[in-house]
Amino acid sequence: MQYWTNPSVARFAGDNDPIAFMQKKARELVLHALQEGWTGPPYDPFKLADLLGIPVVAQENILDARIMPVGTQRYRIEYNPNKSRGRQRFSLAHEIAHTFFPDCAEAVRNRSHVASDTEDSWQVEMLCNLAAAEFLMPIGSGAMIENETVSIDNILRLQVKYEVSTEAISIKLARITGDPCVIFTAKSSSKSQPLGYSIEYSVPSRAATFDFRRGFEVGRRTILSQCTAVGFTAKGKEQWAVPLPELYIECVGIPPYPGYYMPRIVGIARAAGKDISRSHGITFLKGDAIEPQTPGPKIIAQIINDKTTNWGGRGFAYNVKKRLPEVQDDFQKWVLANPRNLSLGSIHISPLSDERIVVSMVAQHGYGPSVKPRIRYGALMNCLGRLAEVAAEKGATVHMPRIGTGNAGGNWPIIQELIQDTLSRRGIQVTVYDLPGIDVSETQAILALE
């Protein structure tokens, strides 16, 4: 926490790591909005603000965007309608993130003119940029770019195509790519002179073999310093520090924090001279998820609802009930012992043998016909996190159908990315099964159930 000195950040995060806490808050808001019908792409921050009950007002006489107090506890967002569409979207997403801070209504906060421009005000701005990235490219949107090349040139192309910030598209690529790389942002160590750079945060891909600590100092003689203006790019090899390998860096300048002379940097770092191999994280097979054939300990994962212990007349859980009746019997005894076990976010572990376990995840609200999907993404995220702990403890692979896309009515790209975030990024091997006869290729699978 010595890295964080801004009092607003301290009030916001408490004893939590501010970056992790901001990502958690942004993800929770996104999952709630998706549950309420917020759709994309493109994911519209104007609609997100409306969902939150935050008034948005066009004001031509302001430089970019700002959040304004209205009374003692309320606020509105003002934005310049003459800016490009992409800039408007980023600015609004950034200002929505400011509402997470407890002191939001106490002062005007403007990315282009901060009312109290202290040396550490950039810390608030950085956290809001992170949240804005999550709003503009939320969970589920990674399916659009999963197979894209991770290069600075392609990032700039995608940024224009999807009308999002360079930072947002870069973070999303890092989270879903199988390339061994680290996406990072850096800022000038001095407001007025190019004296070097420090790493603000980094997002290693699931195949990355190294990472940077927050606040890591990069000297003045660095490729980063070649990005002297917004949109300028630089590429090349350099050695930053032992024990880091020699790095191949690609980077681009993005808008600086208020009061800073040099642009911020978005960069890609790879071990120089190494072959780039992809790690897909999820293996798609035609087959039977109830009878996985891989060697070693195996977990069969399924979603169930929070209203009944009787697993219906169709769907994967019904097949588990028919073929593995002891699993449902065990589950019913668990709920009978404590009815609160049948709550969203709970998981039940049912061992079948030394090498086969069924994990039932309560992530569907109710059952039967419904206007809205019955999946609960927040509950599923919690369940998958607990599933990851069980798999890691037992050294097990995880096997499942396309969970949440049947009776629960969920969106597969969202669910796939939740699986990658909670399981694949921890190195847990996941296999997803489609029944033979269903014509869904691995590429089509991403969009088949949108």
N, C-alpha and C positions, 0 to 999 in steps of 0.2 A: 504493500500500500504506500510505501514511500514515494513511488512513482507518481501518485495522485495527490495533488495539492489543492485543487479547486474545491471550495466549500460546497458548491452546488453538487459536485460529484459525490462528495462525502455524504451529504444529506440523502442523495438518491440511492447510493449503493450500500450504505452502512458498512457492515463487515464483509460484504460480498466483493468479489473481483468486479470492478465496474464494467469491463468489456463483456464478461460472461453474463452479468446481470442484465445489461442492456440487450444482449442477444436473446436472453430468455424472455424479457418483457416484450420485445418486438415479435418474437415467434408466437407468444401467447396471444397477442393482439391479432396477428395474421390468422392463426387457426380459428379464433373466434369469428373474425370477419368472413372467412371462407365458409364456416358453418352457417353464417347468416345469409349466404348467397353472393358474397363478393366474388366476382369471377374475372378471368382473364385468359390469356394475354390479350391486350395489355391490361395490367392491373392498375386501375385508376385511383390515384391518391385523393382526388376530389370526392369520389364516392366513399372512400375510407373515412375521410373527414366528416362526411354527412352521416355515416353510420355511427360515428362517435359523438355526433351532435355539436361539432365545432363549426361555427359559421366561417365561410371563406368569402373574402371580398376583394374584388379587383381594384387596385390603386395604381394609376399610371405615374404618380409622382414619387414612388419609392424606387430604390435602386434594384432590389431583387424581391425579397420576401421578408416578412417579419411576423412575430406573434405579439398581439396587443392585448393588455388586460382590459376586461370589460367588467366593471364593478370590482368587488374584492376577491372573488374566487373564480370568475369566468374569464374567457379570453376568446379572441377571434384571430384568424390568420388572414393577413393581407398579402397580396402578391402583385407583381407587375405583369399585366396581360400582354405587354409588348415583347416579352422575352420569348425565346423559342419554346416550342411545346415540350421538348425534352427538359429544358431548364425549369420551366414551370412545374413539371412533374417532380423533379428532384427537390426543388425548393419547398414545395408543399409537403412532400414526404419528410424532409428534414425538420420542418416546423412542427409537424405532428409529433415527431420524436421529442421535441422540447417539452411537450405536455407531460411526459413521464417524470419530469423533475418537480419536486415538491414546491420549489420557489418559482414555478413557471409564471404564475399570475402576479408576481411581485415586481417584475421589471420587463421592459421591452427587450426582447432578444432578437437580434438581427444578424444573420451570418455576414452581411456586408458592412455592418456598422454596429458593433456590440456596444451597448450603453456603458458598461463598465469594462473597458478593454484591459484586463489584467494580463500578466505574463502567462498565467495558466488557463486563460479562457479557452484556449484551443482544445483543452481536454473535454469540455462540454461539446464543442463542435465536432470533435472526432467521434464521440459516442453517438451523436445525432446522425452523423454520416453513416455509421454502421447500421443504425436502425433504418435509415432511409433506404439502404441497400436491400434490407430484408423486405421492406414494403414494395419496392419497385420490382424485385425479382424474388417473390415469395416462394415458400416451399411448394413444390409441384411444377414450377416454371422451368426447372432444370432440364426437363425432358426435351425442351426445344433446342438445347445447346449441348447435350451430353456428349455427342460425338464430334464436337467442334475442336479444331486444333487450338492448343493453348499457346498463342503467340501474341505479342503486343499489337502487331498489325491486325490480327483477326479480332482481338478485343475491341479495337477502335472501330472496325467494321460492324461488329455486333452491337456496339454501343449506339451507333446511328440507327441500325435496323430496328432495334427494340425501344428506342427513345428512352434510354436509361443512362445513368451516369457510368463513367468508366470504372469507378470504384464498385458499383453494384454488379456489373457484369463480370468483373474480375473475381469478386468474392464468390459469386455463384459458380463460375467455372472451377474455382479451386475446390468447392465442396462436392462437385459431381464428377470431375474428371478422374480418369485412371492414370494420367501421366504423372511421373514422379517429379513434382515441382512444388515450389512454395510461392504463393502470392503474398505480397507485402505492401504496406504503405510506409512512407518515410516523410519526415518534415525537416526543414532546415534547422540546424541547431541555434541559429541566430535570426532574429527578426529582420535585421537590416543588411547582413553580409553573408555571403556563401562560405561559412566556416566549417561545413561538414553537415552530416545528416544523422538523425537518429530514427530507429525503427519504431513506428507507432504500434503496429500490430502485424501479425502474420497469420496466414491461413494455409497450413500445409495440406496438400492433397493426401488422399488415403494411401498413396504409394510413395510419399516423400520419405527420404532417409535422413533428413536433417531439418532443423527449424531455427528461428532466431528468437532470442529473448527480447521482451519488450524493453525499449530504451537502449538497445544495442547501438553503439556509436560507430558510424562509418566515417572514415576520414574525409578530408577535403578533396583529396585526389581520388575521385571515384567517378565511375560512369554516370552515377546519378546526377552529378553536377552539370552534365552536358544537356540536361533537360532544363534549359534556361527560360522557357516560356511554356505556357499552357499548350499542350498538343505536340510539343517537341519530343522526339523519341531518341533513345540511345541504346546500343547493344554492344556487348563485348565480354571478354573474360577478365576476371580479377580475383585476387585472393583477399578476403576480408579479414579473417582471423583463424588461427588454429584453435580447435580442431576441425573447423569447417573445411570442406573440400574446396578446391579451385572451383569458382562459380562462373556460369554463363548467365549474364544478366540482360534482360530486356526491360526497358522502363519508359514511362511517359510522364510528362508534367501535367498536373491537374490544378485547378484553382487553389491558391494558397489560403491559409487562414487570414482573417482580418488582421491587418497590421504587419503581415509578413511580406518580405520582398520577393523571396524565391518561391516558385511553385512547390506544392506538395508532389510526391512521387507515388505512382503505382508501378510496381515492378514484379517481374517473374524471375525467380532464381532456380537454376538447375545445377547439378553437379556437371562440370564441364567434361566433355569427352565421353560421357557415359551413354550407352544405348538407352533409349526411352522405351520402356515397356509399359503396356496398359494393364491395369487391374480393374476389371469391370465391377467387382464387388458383389454382384448378384449373378448367379448362373441360372439361365432359363432352360428348362427341360420339358419335354413331353413325357408325362409319366404320372405316377401315383404318389402324392405327398404323404399318404399314410404308410407307405412301404418304401422309404428311402433306401437306396442301395449303397451309399458311400460307406467306407470303413470307419470304425471308431464310434465314439458316443454321438448320438443324434437326438435333436429336439424337434418334435413336430409341433408347430405353432398354429393356433386357430383363434378366431375372434368369436365371442359369444355375447348375448345380450344381457341386460341387467334386470330383466323382469321375470324370467322363468328358468328353472333348472332342467326343463324338458326340451331337448334340442330338436324341436321342429320336425317337419315332414320333408324338408329338402335342404340342399346346401351341404357344405363340407362338414359342419358339426353333426348333421344328421347321419352322414356316412361314418363319422367317428363313432357315433352312438351305436350304429348297426354292427360295425366290424370290431369295435373295441368297447363293448358295453361296460367293462370294468372302469373305464375312464369316466363315463357319466355317473356311474354309481359312486365313485370316489368323490366326484365333484358335488353331487347332491348331499353326501354326508358332510362335506366341508361347509356348505351353505347352511345345512340344518344345524350344525354346531354353532354357527354365528351368522345370522341373516345379513349382517353388514358386510360380510365377505362378497356378497353379490352387489358390489358397488363399482361404478365406473373407475377404471384405473387399476383395479385389482387383478392379480394373476393367480392361477392355481396350477400347481406342479403335480403331475400324476406319473410316477415312475412305472414303466411297463417291464423293464429289465435293466440290467447293468448298463446297457448301451442304447436304450430307447426310452425317451420321456415325452409326454404330451404336456404342453403348456397352453392353458386356456386363458385368453386375455379378455377381460370385460371391457369392451370398447364400443359396444353398440347399445343405443338407448331404445329399449322396447323392441317390438317386432310387428310384422304385418305391414299392410299398405301404409304409405306415408307420403305427404306432399314433399317434405324435405328428407334428405338422406338421414338415415339413423346412425351412421358412423359418427363417432365423437373423436375428432383428430387429437385433441389435447389428451384425452384418456389413452388413446392408442400410443401417443408419444411416450407417456409415462410407462405403459405396459412394455413397450419395446425396450425402454431403458432398463427395466427390471429383468426382462428376458436376456438382455446382453450380459447382465451380471451373472445370471445362472449359466449361460453358455460359456462365459469366460472361466467361471469357477470349475466347470466340469470338462473344459476343453472340448466342447461339443460343436458340431456343425448344426445349422438351423435349416429346417425344411418346412415349406408352407405353400398353400395355393396362393392365388392373388387375393390375399386377405382383405376383407372390407369392401370388395367390389360387387358382391352378390346381393344378398338380402339387405346388407347395410347400405348399399347404394353409394359407396365411396368413390373417389376419384383416384385412379391408379397412379398417375404421376406424383400426386401428393404423398400417397402411401409409400411408393417406391423411394422417394427422397427421405422420408422418415426412417425407412429401413436402412438406407445408406448412412444416414447421419448417426443412428444409434448402434447399428451392428457392424456394417462394413468398415466404418472408420476406426473401429476397435480391432479390426483384423479378423472378425468372425465370418466364416464362410457361410453364405446364405444361398439356398437353392429354391427357386420358385417354379412350381409345376403347373403346366397346362395339360388338360386331358387330351389324349390322342383324338384326332378328328376336328379339333378346333384350330382353324387356320390363322394363327397369330404368330408371325415371325418376331424375333427379338426386337427388331426395329419397330414393327407395327405395334408390338405389345405396349410400348410406352404411351401410345395415344389411343389404343383400342377402347378403353373404358372411360375416356374423358366425358 
